[in-house]
Amino acid sequence: MQSQTMLFKARAGQKLADVRLQQNLKKLSTKFVSGRAAAIAALDGFEQIRDEAVKRRNVALRTLDVWLERFESEARRRGTTVLWAQTPQQAADLVVQIARRHGCRQAIKTKSMVSEEMGLNAALDAAGVQVTETDLGEYILQINGNEPPSHIIAPVVHKDKEEIADLFAQTHHTPRKTDIAQMTREAREVLRAKFLSADMGITGGNFLVAETGSVALVTNEGNEGMCTILPRVHVAVTGIEKVLPTLEDLAAVMRLLPRSATGQTISNYFSLLTGPRREGDLDGPEQMYVVLLDGGRSSLVGSVFADMLRCIRCGACMNHCPVYQKVGGHTYGWVYPGPMGSVLTPSYQGLAQTQDLPQAATLCGQCQAVCPMKIPLPDLLRKLREQQFDRQLRPGMERWALRLWSYAARHPWLYRPGAKTASWLLRLLAGQRRRIHHLPGAGGWTAYRDLPVAAQTTFKQQFARRSAQRPSGQDVTKP
């Protein structure tokens, strides 16, 4: 999928003006945010469970090469072919080669963000392989002109029932339905024939288990079972960071994933796939492949952004992000939206091509607070901003202002009179309204909100006054 992150600001303005989108995005807070809160509250010892899961993920990532080699060895011992790809294009080429090798002409596919990185559907279509998305949300996007997902868990969250009803009636040539049960039944009837006729099934991989050579898949619709059991060839595509050493590690992380993603105690369907069909098995593919994509991930190992590799793709950070809640996923211009995307996309696509994304956050800390893997997303975004400053990727006026602020903050003799002067000027601008509606140099902010007038005294002056009013010997820092 080609990155379009340079257009973030223009798209953000369009999305904010889209009344229908704004209404649809309210589902994030009414469903996902409240659902997660309830699921976490019902889990005894949540913080201890989270600490343990983070510890287990760190163990795997510190010796990533060891566990990947162990996974490859165990997977091959059980009949799975493991292939490696340095770039998304190479990974897509490998899947096309597999289809050609086995004469596959029809493929069914589950939701996979790695396949979005690869542009896999377009690559297979160019090779003459018809691909059908079987996740309901992804299917809706596919029949809507191959629209990209706007969320990693709920790819069609930006659309409402009325839009989907129109799309189904137009595509399926059926009477328009608005009852959700009838609409999902209609989709099942269309997809059933695809399930039965496909000769290749393509899935992602939520996790890899090194000790057994297994691929773990999580869905709420059961389509992963249809995509891995019925076709004669199964191909799983996933990133190299998804490996876990043991089944116990998988169990620890799975206690957090569904709760953080959708507010469920457990997902509806969980598959642990270990090799192709063996003698005596009643179902399963004749051939199983796992394509492991680097795609920039190895460059994060040992770097200041290494914590980002712990991400388990639950989507909690974007569900709680005030920026994502207003502009939606398409604004971010690539596969991964929200706070996680604002770190991952510059890491994978290059900082020079993604200049707006590190700025596309309020740094309120909500993302870090809800992340089940305790990824310090605000700190990582700040590090990206520092790199942009050092590489002169931000506008000259912005860099000049930051340098001036930095110098003043490190020299109290300049900062104190400067703060007093600034406070006086701001009160002058506010006038009788005590609100600033237009601040020179900050029009982008004050054009949409009023800035409260500055206090007449600085924090240092207020602190000194409060200290002087305290009885002798009383600690001023205590209420």
C-alpha positions as CSV (number, residue, x, y, z in Angstrom):
1,M,0.0,0.0,0.0
2,Q,1.5,3.3,-1.1
3,S,2.0,5.9,1.7
4,Q,0.1,9.2,1.3
5,T,1.1,10.7,4.6
6,M,2.3,14.0,3.2
7,L,-1.4,15.0,2.7
8,F,-2.3,14.6,6.3
9,K,-3.3,18.2,7.0
10,A,-5.5,18.5,3.9
11,R,-7.3,15.2,4.6
12,A,-7.8,16.2,8.3
13,G,-9.6,19.3,7.3
14,Q,-11.9,17.3,4.9
15,K,-12.7,14.7,7.6
16,L,-13.5,17.3,10.2
17,A,-16.0,18.8,7.8
18,D,-17.6,15.5,7.1
19,V,-20.7,15.4,9.3
20,R,-21.6,11.8,8.6
21,L,-18.1,10.6,9.4
22,Q,-18.1,12.6,12.7
23,Q,-21.3,10.8,13.6
24,N,-19.9,7.4,12.7
25,L,-16.7,7.9,14.7
26,K,-18.7,8.3,17.9
27,K,-18.9,4.5,17.9
28,L,-15.3,4.5,19.1
29,S,-16.2,6.0,22.5
30,T,-19.6,4.4,22.9
31,K,-18.5,0.9,22.0
32,F,-14.7,0.3,22.2
33,V,-13.7,2.7,24.9
34,S,-16.5,1.8,27.3
35,G,-16.2,-1.9,26.4
36,R,-12.5,-2.0,27.2
37,A,-13.0,-0.2,30.5
38,A,-15.6,-2.7,31.6
39,A,-13.5,-5.7,30.5
40,I,-10.4,-4.4,32.3
41,A,-12.3,-3.7,35.5
42,A,-13.6,-7.3,35.5
43,L,-10.1,-8.7,35.3
44,D,-8.5,-9.2,38.7
45,G,-4.9,-8.2,38.9
46,F,-4.9,-6.4,35.5
47,E,-1.7,-4.5,36.2
48,Q,0.2,-7.6,37.3
49,I,-1.0,-9.5,34.2
50,R,0.1,-6.6,32.0
51,D,3.5,-6.4,33.6
52,E,4.0,-10.1,33.1
53,A,2.9,-10.0,29.4
54,V,5.3,-7.0,28.8
55,K,8.1,-9.0,30.4
56,R,7.4,-12.0,28.1
57,R,7.3,-9.9,25.0
58,N,10.6,-8.2,25.9
59,V,12.3,-11.6,26.4
60,A,11.2,-12.6,22.9
61,L,12.3,-9.3,21.3
62,R,15.7,-9.1,23.0
63,T,16.7,-12.4,21.4
64,L,14.4,-12.1,18.3
65,D,16.8,-14.0,16.0
66,V,16.9,-17.0,18.3
67,W,13.2,-17.4,18.5
68,L,12.6,-16.9,14.8
69,E,15.1,-19.6,14.0
70,R,13.5,-21.9,16.6
71,F,10.1,-21.1,15.0
72,E,11.4,-21.9,11.5
73,S,13.0,-25.2,12.7
74,E,9.8,-26.4,14.5
75,A,7.5,-25.3,11.7
76,R,9.5,-27.0,9.0
77,R,9.7,-30.2,11.2
78,R,5.9,-30.2,11.1
79,G,5.7,-29.7,7.3
80,T,5.3,-26.0,7.0
81,T,7.4,-24.1,4.5
82,V,8.8,-20.9,6.0
83,L,9.8,-18.1,3.6
84,W,11.5,-14.8,4.4
85,A,11.0,-11.4,2.8
86,Q,13.0,-8.2,3.4
87,T,10.5,-5.9,1.8
88,P,6.7,-5.9,1.3
89,Q,7.2,-6.2,-2.4
90,Q,9.3,-9.3,-2.0
91,A,6.7,-10.8,0.4
92,A,3.9,-10.2,-2.2
93,D,6.1,-11.8,-4.9
94,L,6.5,-14.9,-2.8
95,V,2.8,-15.3,-2.4
96,V,2.3,-14.9,-6.1
97,Q,4.9,-17.6,-6.7
98,I,3.2,-19.9,-4.3
99,A,-0.1,-19.4,-6.2
100,R,1.6,-20.2,-9.5
101,R,3.4,-23.2,-8.2
102,H,0.2,-24.8,-7.1
103,G,-2.0,-23.6,-9.9
104,C,-4.3,-21.5,-7.6
105,R,-6.8,-19.3,-9.4
106,Q,-9.1,-18.3,-6.5
107,A,-8.1,-17.1,-3.1
108,I,-10.0,-16.3,0.1
109,K,-8.5,-14.0,2.7
110,T,-8.9,-12.9,6.3
111,K,-8.1,-9.5,7.6
112,S,-4.4,-8.8,7.6
113,M,-2.6,-5.5,8.1
114,V,0.7,-7.0,6.8
115,S,-1.0,-7.9,3.6
116,E,-2.0,-4.3,3.3
117,E,1.6,-3.3,3.7
118,M,2.4,-5.8,0.8
119,G,-0.4,-4.5,-1.5
120,L,-1.1,-8.3,-1.8
121,N,-4.6,-8.1,-3.4
122,A,-3.3,-6.0,-6.2
123,A,-0.3,-8.2,-6.8
124,L,-2.5,-11.4,-6.9
125,D,-5.0,-9.7,-9.2
126,A,-2.2,-8.8,-11.6
127,A,-1.1,-12.4,-11.6
128,G,-4.6,-13.6,-12.5
129,V,-5.6,-14.8,-9.0
130,Q,-9.1,-13.7,-7.9
131,V,-9.0,-12.6,-4.2
132,T,-12.1,-12.3,-2.0
133,E,-11.9,-10.7,1.5
134,T,-13.9,-12.7,3.9
135,D,-13.8,-10.5,7.0
136,L,-17.2,-8.7,6.8
137,G,-15.6,-5.2,7.2
138,E,-12.9,-5.9,4.7
139,Y,-15.4,-7.4,2.2
140,I,-17.5,-4.2,2.4
141,L,-14.4,-2.2,1.6
142,Q,-13.4,-4.5,-1.2
143,I,-16.7,-4.2,-3.0
144,N,-16.5,-0.4,-2.5
145,G,-13.7,-0.1,-4.9
146,N,-10.9,-1.7,-2.8
147,E,-11.1,1.1,-0.2
148,P,-8.4,0.8,2.4
149,P,-9.3,0.0,6.0
150,S,-9.6,2.9,8.5
151,H,-9.0,0.9,11.6
152,I,-6.9,-2.2,12.3
153,I,-9.7,-4.0,14.3
154,A,-12.9,-2.5,12.8
155,P,-11.9,-1.6,9.2
156,V,-15.3,-0.2,8.3
157,V,-15.9,1.9,11.4
158,H,-16.1,5.0,9.3
159,K,-19.3,3.8,7.5
160,D,-22.8,3.5,8.9
161,K,-25.5,0.9,8.2
162,E,-27.3,3.1,5.6
163,E,-24.2,3.4,3.5
164,I,-23.6,-0.4,3.6
165,A,-27.2,-1.1,2.8
166,D,-26.9,0.9,-0.4
167,L,-23.6,-0.8,-1.3
168,F,-25.0,-4.3,-0.8
169,A,-28.1,-3.5,-2.9
170,Q,-26.0,-2.1,-5.7
171,T,-23.4,-4.9,-5.7
172,H,-25.5,-7.9,-4.9
173,H,-28.5,-6.8,-7.0
174,T,-30.8,-7.5,-4.2
175,P,-33.6,-5.6,-2.5
176,R,-32.2,-3.0,-0.1
177,K,-32.1,-4.2,3.5
178,T,-31.3,-2.3,6.7
179,D,-31.8,-5.0,9.3
180,I,-28.3,-6.1,10.4
181,A,-29.1,-9.7,10.7
182,Q,-30.5,-9.8,7.2
183,M,-27.5,-7.9,5.9
184,T,-25.0,-10.3,7.5
185,R,-26.9,-13.3,6.2
186,E,-26.8,-11.8,2.7
187,A,-23.0,-11.4,3.0
188,R,-22.7,-15.0,4.2
189,E,-24.7,-16.3,1.3
190,V,-22.4,-14.5,-1.2
191,L,-19.2,-15.6,0.6
192,R,-20.2,-19.2,1.1
193,A,-19.7,-20.0,-2.6
194,K,-16.2,-18.3,-2.4
195,F,-15.2,-20.5,0.5
196,L,-16.2,-23.7,-1.3
197,S,-14.5,-22.9,-4.6
198,A,-11.2,-21.3,-3.4
199,D,-8.0,-23.3,-3.8
200,M,-5.8,-20.9,-1.7
201,G,-6.5,-19.4,1.7
202,I,-4.5,-16.4,2.9
203,T,-4.4,-15.2,6.5
204,G,-2.3,-13.0,8.8
205,G,-0.8,-14.3,12.0
206,N,-1.6,-12.6,15.3
207,F,1.3,-14.5,16.9
208,L,3.9,-17.2,16.1
209,V,4.8,-19.8,18.7
210,A,8.5,-20.8,18.5
211,E,8.4,-24.0,20.6
212,T,5.6,-25.6,18.4
213,G,6.1,-23.8,15.0
214,S,2.4,-22.7,15.2
215,V,0.5,-19.7,13.9
216,A,-2.1,-18.2,16.2
217,L,-5.2,-16.6,14.6
218,V,-7.9,-14.6,16.3
219,T,-11.2,-13.6,14.8
220,N,-14.8,-12.9,15.8
221,E,-16.5,-14.2,12.6
222,G,-14.9,-17.7,12.2
223,N,-13.7,-16.9,8.7
224,E,-10.2,-17.9,9.6
225,G,-11.3,-21.5,10.0
226,M,-12.9,-21.5,6.5
227,C,-9.8,-19.9,5.0
228,T,-7.4,-22.5,6.6
229,I,-9.3,-25.7,6.4
230,L,-11.1,-25.7,3.1
231,P,-8.5,-24.6,0.5
232,R,-5.7,-27.0,-0.4
233,V,-3.0,-24.3,0.1
234,H,-2.8,-22.0,3.2
235,V,-0.4,-19.0,3.3
236,A,0.0,-17.0,6.5
237,V,1.8,-13.6,6.2
238,T,3.0,-11.8,9.2
239,G,5.8,-9.7,10.7
240,I,8.9,-11.0,12.2
241,E,8.1,-9.3,15.6
242,K,5.1,-11.5,16.2
243,V,7.1,-14.5,17.5
244,L,6.6,-15.7,21.1
245,P,8.8,-18.4,22.7
246,T,6.1,-20.6,24.3
247,L,2.5,-21.4,24.5
248,E,2.5,-20.0,28.0
249,D,3.6,-16.7,26.5
250,L,0.8,-16.8,24.1
251,A,-1.7,-17.5,26.8
252,A,-0.4,-14.5,28.8
253,V,-0.8,-12.1,25.9
254,M,-4.1,-13.4,24.8
255,R,-5.6,-12.4,28.2
256,L,-5.0,-8.8,27.2
257,L,-5.6,-8.7,23.4
258,P,-9.4,-9.2,23.2
259,R,-10.1,-7.0,26.2
260,S,-8.0,-4.2,24.9
261,A,-9.3,-4.5,21.3
262,T,-13.1,-5.0,21.5
263,G,-13.8,-5.2,25.2
264,Q,-14.4,-9.0,25.1
265,T,-13.2,-11.5,27.6
266,I,-12.2,-13.8,24.8
267,S,-12.5,-13.7,21.1
268,N,-15.2,-15.7,19.4
269,Y,-12.7,-17.8,17.5
270,F,-9.1,-18.8,18.2
271,S,-7.1,-21.0,15.9
272,L,-3.6,-22.5,16.6
273,L,-2.4,-23.9,13.3
274,T,0.6,-26.3,13.3
275,G,1.5,-27.6,9.9
276,P,-0.5,-28.9,7.0
277,R,-2.9,-31.9,7.1
278,R,-1.2,-35.1,8.3
279,E,-2.2,-38.7,7.8
280,G,-5.4,-39.3,9.8
281,D,-6.4,-35.7,10.0
282,L,-10.0,-35.0,9.0
283,D,-9.3,-31.5,7.6
284,G,-6.6,-29.0,6.9
285,P,-4.6,-27.8,3.8
286,E,-2.4,-30.0,1.8
287,Q,0.3,-27.3,1.8
288,M,1.0,-24.6,4.5
289,Y,3.4,-21.7,4.0
290,V,4.4,-18.9,6.4
291,V,5.9,-15.7,4.9
292,L,7.8,-13.6,7.4
293,L,8.1,-10.0,6.6
294,D,10.8,-7.7,7.9
295,G,9.7,-4.5,6.2
296,G,11.7,-2.2,8.4
297,R,11.1,-4.1,11.7
298,S,14.7,-5.3,12.2
299,S,15.8,-1.6,12.1
300,L,13.9,-1.0,15.3
301,V,15.7,-3.7,17.2
302,G,18.0,-2.2,19.8
303,S,17.0,1.4,18.7
304,V,15.2,4.0,20.8
305,F,12.0,2.8,19.1
306,A,12.4,-0.8,20.0
307,D,9.4,-0.7,22.4
308,M,7.2,-0.3,19.4
309,L,7.9,-3.9,18.4
310,R,5.9,-5.0,21.5
311,C,2.7,-3.8,19.8
312,I,0.0,-6.6,19.5
313,R,-2.2,-4.6,17.1
314,C,-5.2,-4.3,19.5
315,G,-6.1,-0.7,18.4
316,A,-6.7,0.6,21.9
317,C,-4.4,3.6,21.3
318,M,-6.4,4.8,18.4
319,N,-9.8,4.1,20.1
320,H,-8.8,6.5,22.9
321,C,-6.9,9.1,20.8
322,P,-8.7,12.4,20.6
323,V,-7.1,13.1,17.2
324,Y,-8.1,9.7,15.7
325,Q,-11.6,10.1,17.1
326,K,-12.0,13.2,15.1
327,V,-10.3,12.5,11.8
328,G,-10.5,8.7,11.4
329,G,-7.9,6.3,10.0
330,H,-7.8,7.3,6.3
331,T,-6.3,10.7,7.3
332,Y,-3.0,9.0,8.3
333,G,-2.4,7.9,4.8
334,W,-1.0,4.4,5.3
335,V,-1.8,1.0,6.9
336,Y,-1.5,1.9,10.5
337,P,-3.4,5.0,11.8
338,G,-3.6,6.6,15.2
339,P,-0.7,7.0,17.7
340,M,0.8,3.6,16.7
341,G,0.8,4.6,13.1
342,S,2.3,7.9,13.9
343,V,5.3,6.0,15.2
344,L,5.3,3.0,12.9
345,T,4.8,4.7,9.6
346,P,7.8,7.1,9.9
347,S,9.9,4.1,11.0
348,Y,8.8,2.0,8.0
349,Q,8.3,4.6,5.3
350,G,10.9,7.2,6.3
351,L,10.7,10.3,8.4
352,A,11.1,12.7,5.5
353,Q,8.0,11.2,3.8
354,T,5.8,11.4,6.9
355,Q,6.5,14.8,8.4
356,D,3.1,15.5,9.8
357,L,2.5,12.2,11.6
358,P,4.7,12.9,14.7
359,Q,2.8,16.1,15.1
360,A,-0.6,14.4,14.8
361,A,-1.0,13.9,18.5
362,T,-1.8,16.0,21.6
363,L,0.6,13.9,23.7
364,C,-2.2,13.7,26.3
365,G,-0.9,10.2,27.3
366,Q,-4.2,8.3,26.8
367,C,-2.5,6.0,24.3
368,Q,0.2,4.9,26.7
369,A,-2.3,4.5,29.6
370,V,-4.5,2.0,27.7
371,C,-1.8,0.2,25.8
372,P,-1.7,-3.4,27.1
373,M,2.1,-3.6,26.2
374,K,2.9,-0.3,28.0
375,I,4.4,1.2,24.9
376,P,5.5,4.8,25.7
377,L,3.9,6.3,22.6
378,P,4.1,10.0,23.7
379,D,7.9,9.6,24.4
380,L,8.4,7.9,21.0
381,L,6.5,10.7,19.3
382,R,8.6,13.3,21.0
383,K,11.8,11.4,19.9
384,L,10.5,11.6,16.3
385,R,9.9,15.3,16.7
386,E,13.5,15.7,18.0
387,Q,14.8,13.9,14.9
388,Q,12.7,16.1,12.6
389,F,14.2,19.1,14.3
390,D,17.8,17.8,14.1
391,R,17.4,16.9,10.4
392,Q,15.7,20.3,9.6
393,L,12.5,18.6,8.4
394,R,10.3,21.1,10.1
395,P,9.6,24.7,8.9
396,G,12.3,27.2,9.5
397,M,10.1,29.5,11.6
398,E,9.1,26.7,13.9
399,R,12.7,25.6,14.4
400,W,13.7,29.2,15.1
401,A,11.0,29.6,17.7
402,L,11.9,26.4,19.4
403,R,15.6,27.4,19.6
404,L,14.6,30.7,21.1
405,W,12.4,29.0,23.7
406,S,15.1,26.5,24.5
407,Y,17.7,29.3,25.1
408,A,15.3,31.3,27.3
409,A,14.3,28.3,29.3
410,R,17.9,27.6,30.1
411,H,18.7,31.1,31.2
412,P,16.5,32.4,34.1
413,W,17.7,35.9,33.8
414,L,16.1,36.1,30.3
415,Y,13.1,33.8,31.0
416,R,11.7,35.7,34.0
417,P,11.4,39.1,32.4
418,G,10.3,37.5,29.1
419,A,7.5,35.6,30.9
420,K,6.3,38.8,32.6
421,T,6.4,40.7,29.3
422,A,4.5,37.9,27.5
423,S,1.9,37.8,30.2
424,W,1.3,41.5,30.0
425,L,1.0,41.4,26.2
426,L,-1.4,38.5,26.3
427,R,-3.6,40.4,28.8
428,L,-3.5,43.4,26.5
429,L,-4.6,41.3,23.6
430,A,-7.4,39.7,25.6
431,G,-8.9,43.1,26.6
432,Q,-12.2,43.1,28.5
433,R,-13.3,39.7,27.2
434,R,-10.4,38.0,29.1
435,R,-10.1,35.7,26.0
436,I,-7.7,35.9,23.1
437,H,-9.4,35.2,19.8
438,H,-6.5,36.0,17.5
439,L,-2.9,35.5,18.6
440,P,-0.2,36.5,16.0
441,G,1.8,33.5,14.9
442,A,-0.8,31.0,16.3
443,G,-3.7,31.6,14.0
444,G,-4.1,27.9,13.4
445,W,-5.0,27.5,17.0
446,T,-7.0,30.6,17.9
447,A,-9.0,30.5,14.7
448,Y,-11.0,27.6,16.2
449,R,-10.8,28.2,20.0
450,D,-10.3,31.1,22.4
451,L,-7.2,31.2,24.5
452,P,-7.7,32.1,28.2
453,V,-5.9,35.2,29.3
454,A,-2.6,34.6,31.1
455,A,-2.3,35.1,34.9
456,Q,-1.1,38.4,36.1
457,T,1.7,36.7,38.1
458,T,4.1,33.9,37.2
459,F,4.2,30.5,38.8
460,K,7.4,31.5,40.7
461,Q,5.7,34.6,42.1
462,Q,2.6,32.7,43.1
463,F,4.7,30.0,44.8
464,A,6.8,32.6,46.7
465,R,3.6,34.4,47.9
466,R,2.1,31.1,49.0
467,S,5.3,30.2,50.8
468,A,5.3,33.5,52.7
469,Q,1.7,32.9,53.9
470,R,2.5,29.5,55.4
471,P,3.2,29.2,59.1
472,S,6.9,28.8,59.9
473,G,8.2,25.3,59.4
474,Q,5.2,24.0,57.4
475,D,5.9,22.2,54.1
476,V,4.7,24.4,51.3
477,T,4.4,21.4,48.9
478,K,1.7,19.8,51.0
479,P,-1.9,20.9,50.9
